[in-house]
Amino acid sequence: MKFLVSILLIAFLSFTACLYLDWWSIAIAAFIVAVAIPQRAGKSFLAAFIALFLLWSILSFWLSSNNDHLLAHKMSMLILKLDNPYLLMLITGLLGGLIAGLAAVSGSLLRRSKSK
Amino acid sequence: MRIAFSIFFAAVTIGLIMLLDSTLLPAPLGRLLSPQHGFWQNAEKTNEDFSADLKFPQLSGKVSVYLDDRLVPHVFAEQENDAYFVQGYLHAKFRLWQMELQTFSAAGRLSEFFGDRALNHDREFRRLGMVYAAERAEQEMNKDAAIKAECDAYTAGVNAYINSLTESTLPVEYKLLRYKPEPWNNLKTMLFLKYMCYDLAGRDEDFEMTSAKNYFNGNDFAQLYPYIQDSLDPIIPKGTVLPPQTVFPKAPADADSLYMQKGITIGDYEKPDKENGSNNWAVSGKKTKSGAPILCNDPHLGLNLPSLWYEIQISTPSFNAYGVSFPGAPGVVIGFNDSCAFGVTNGGRDVKDFYSIRFKDDSRKEYLFNGTYNPTKFRVDTIRIKDKPDFIDSVAYVLLGNDWCPVMFDKTYTGNRTDGKGYYAVRWKAHDPSLDLKYFNLMNRAKNYNDYQVAAEYFHAPGQNCVFACKNGDIAIRTQGEWPAKWKGQGDFIMPGTDTSYLWQGMIPQSEVPYQYNPERGFVSSANQKPVDDKTYPYYLGREYPMYRGIAINRRLSAMNNITPEDMEQLQTDNYNVFAAMAMPLFLKNLDDSKLNADEKKYADLLRGWNLRNDVGSKGATVFEILWNNVKDTIYDDEFAKAPKGTMKPFESSLLEGLLKDSAYKFADNINTPEKETVADDVLAAFKRSAQQLKQLELAGKLDWEKYKATHIDHLTKLEAFSRRNLPIGGGTNNINAAKENHGPSWRMVVSLTEKTEAYGVYPGGQSGNPGSKYYDNFVDQWVAGKYNLLWMMTKDETKDKRVKAVMQFTKG
């Protein structure tokens, strides 16, 4: 339950924060949730990773679909040197997931060191 | 212990974020990929609705913008200056990044985001006095209340859009390079215009020609670089009576004998494209099917995405104009209004000359002029460089006659043209104050020939051949510009700058600008050839101009009658190669089949069977192009191998005319062999070399003309993903359809001035500068196919027309 709530909360907070703040506010969202909802470091990482992986890959897929992937084709040629918009969405998700996950580990460890 | 791990992971996270936010990687990946900030936000919906209700306190009335199915805005404003505000807003909304890039380039500020690899460009542009020129243009603009108000409104409109930008709505290029736009101002508009001036009137060959003059003896020099082009068909036809001469430039006594310059060392350097030119013409009603004049224009410039041009209709109580505008400046540049149509081609005269300066000492504080030492003015530039300390550049300005001229090359900056020991100041027409914007302003509202004459006289630099046609039946052309009145040969070489004798002695008055008004032959035309016959024109025009397109156009227009707009479209996209037609006898005469092997004979047959058109699929066009290049090299390489690097190459027209005239053309002989080679020997040798290259091309599947030429339109950053490569289009140099590798007809327009104007146009790009928009390059395929769009001069009662896809309302508030 904690795990699922963490995922939803991180995704929600990240989305809201990014409406107003810089892109790296996803790390703050993941960190806060990891502090607020104590879980083992591994689980915290996984929750934050899944939250941002899903949020960013779904958002990018949705934005790109409305564009017939016109720009994603070009950007994947530019960044990946191969024409694969879906791979770029996957990388977007992985990147968001990784940053949020690392921030969550930090938050989780901080919480558990305090609660000791 | 856990706290330590916590801090460790926090540090790793922050480190990773900083890395992904920085430009240490080729791009700031985190920022770029974030779906709510990065490039995904630039993925414009395919059914994007551009409708909006916008309120701005700067407006004084209401403006309605109807965006049509090609995303062309039809701007209807109650107040004229509000129209310019909205034009600025729309330029910024659809083209902001290119506007900034071009003005940063003009101002020598590219290092700010490209780093020190752009430092040489920045120094070159600053030292040429681009900012000085823009500042003087701004001062001149401030004196004219109407143009000042126009520019102020335009600037306010650009800034209104910039202020509305958020991280996510920034154009994608800003996200890639990680910087942000800065506020626009009138100086930037002037910088943009000076950027065009550089492109069109910023080329000189003074160092290259001086090197040739130093190296070749008098006779050889005269033969390689003649004053006259035999086949010339000038813009103002031979025999036209010109206005009487009022300025009498006097050549210094030692002009012919003076030994020119030492210290020239030429390497690679940035210079405007030699091919920057254009076609325009107007035919009178007696030659058209409808009985109304037709005006046509296709400016040939570097082809880029986003395009240099932005289509727009501007309608105010005082005028109603349609055409293409420059993102970066207000008004319609090439187009038509309810009464007339207007266009330009480049004048191409030499208005940029170098003078050798003598300073008292290396401090550059005093320079010798007319026997005394005079104080220098310094302009100190601080060039900001990304991730590096600032670079401070100080440029000395010297007063030559009445004009302060920057000493562009000195011991700190050779520009890859000098050995670093001398000092060279540049006298450039673009430095003189002028109000060229007023030409566009007045042409947008011109009603008749008189209005056109008044408007044209404001156009000083870059000098343009301004073509005009009016619904009342008038057609006209002016070889417009404020040109220095030069004596024969003035400015071909670097000149001494130690006294007044070699300076420009005055400008040719506007009353002496050669023009044609309703000529007997029923048409006017220009294609960058020499404006007038040099045998009768009293002022020096320079040596070589591109003359072949003009010959082809005049031939065709003379022969045509009952002309329709479709005929004009076909003429603009005509791939007939008049240069090849003139060169072909040379090859036919000198190619002896008995000396060719089977492969070579095959290519010779391709050449003989060629229809002289650079069409898609033509193999003969490729054979001709490669053969001609090899002929040039075979004839000249031996002479030029010994000449200093960068020495001016002879003009193609001089070579062709020399070879056709003289079968014992002197330079045909290879000076490195004991034998005496003839033209026939050189042609044969060149053909054999060509056959080998052609074989390679054939194996690579690139023998077809369009595959060999491989026309491409690159994004301004040259990023391939944002560019269009290998476009299957015919045409090329010396074709009316001047579509070259990355250069060519940047806008094609045909306007038939019937009672209801019938106009067609196309440019190789799209209205949106966003690579993520379907409007980014949607005209390119049409342009390649030679197809045109109908240019819709919308009226106020057509707001319900099905072509209107979105409405933007601008109101005061």
Boltz contact constraints between the chains, C-beta under 6 A:
constraints:
  - contact:
      token1: [A, 18]
      token2: [B, 36]
      max_distance: 6.0
  - contact:
      token1: [A, 23]
      token2: [B, 30]
      max_distance: 6.0
  - contact:
      token1: [A, 23]
      token2: [B, 31]
      max_distance: 6.0
  - contact:
      token1: [A, 23]
      token2: [B, 34]
      max_distance: 6.0
  - contact:
      token1: [A, 23]
      token2: [B, 37]
      max_distance: 6.0
  - contact:
      token1: [A, 24]
      token2: [B, 17]
      max_distance: 6.0
  - contact:
      token1: [A, 27]
      token2: [B, 13]
      max_distance: 6.0
  - contact:
      token1: [A, 56]
      token2: [B, 35]
      max_distance: 6.0
  - contact:
      token1: [A, 59]
      token2: [B, 35]
      max_distance: 6.0
  - contact:
      token1: [A, 60]
      token2: [B, 35]
      max_distance: 6.0
  - contact:
      token1: [A, 60]
      token2: [B, 40]
      max_distance: 6.0
  - contact:
      token1: [A, 63]
      token2: [B, 40]
      max_distance: 6.0
  - contact:
      token1: [A, 63]
      token2: [B, 43]
      max_distance: 6.0
  - contact:
      token1: [A, 64]
      token2: [B, 43]
      max_distance: 6.0
  - contact:
      token1: [A, 66]
      token2: [B, 45]
      max_distance: 6.0
  - contact:
      token1: [A, 67]
      token2: [B, 43]
      max_distance: 6.0
  - contact:
      token1: [A, 68]
      token2: [B, 46]
      max_distance: 6.0
  - contact:
      token1: [A, 71]
      token2: [B, 43]
      max_distance: 6.0
  - contact:
      token1: [A, 71]
      token2: [B, 772]
      max_distance: 6.0
  - contact:
      token1: [A, 74]
      token2: [B, 721]
      max_distance: 6.0
  - contact:
      token1: [A, 74]
      token2: [B, 771]
      max_distance: 6.0
  - contact:
      token1: [A, 75]
      token2: [B, 39]
      max_distance: 6.0
  - contact:
      token1: [A, 77]
      token2: [B, 721]
      max_distance: 6.0
  - contact:
      token1: [A, 78]
      token2: [B, 721]
      max_distance: 6.0
  - contact:
      token1: [A, 92]
      token2: [B, 33]
      max_distance: 6.0
  - contact:
      token1: [A, 95]
      token2: [B, 33]
      max_distance: 6.0
  - contact:
      token1: [A, 102]
      token2: [B, 9]
      max_distance: 6.0
  - contact:
      token1: [A, 102]
      token2: [B, 12]
      max_distance: 6.0
  - contact:
      token1: [A, 102]
      token2: [B, 13]
      max_distance: 6.0
  - contact:
      token1: [A, 103]
      token2: [B, 13]
      max_distance: 6.0
  - contact:
      token1: [A, 105]
      token2: [B, 9]
      max_distance: 6.0
  - contact:
      token1: [A, 106]
      token2: [B, 6]
      max_distance: 6.0
  - contact:
      token1: [A, 106]
      token2: [B, 9]
      max_distance: 6.0
  - contact:
      token1: [A, 106]
      token2: [B, 10]
      max_distance: 6.0
  - contact:
      token1: [A, 109]
      token2: [B, 2]
      max_distance: 6.0
  - contact:
      token1: [A, 109]
      token2: [B, 5]
      max_distance: 6.0
  - contact:
      token1: [A, 109]
      token2: [B, 6]
      max_distance: 6.0
  - contact:
      token1: [A, 110]
      token2: [B, 6]
      max_distance: 6.0
  - contact:
      token1: [A, 112]
      token2: [B, 2]
      max_distance: 6.0
  - contact:
      token1: [A, 113]
      token2: [B, 2]
      max_distance: 6.0
  - contact:
      token1: [A, 113]
      token2: [B, 3]
      max_distance: 6.0
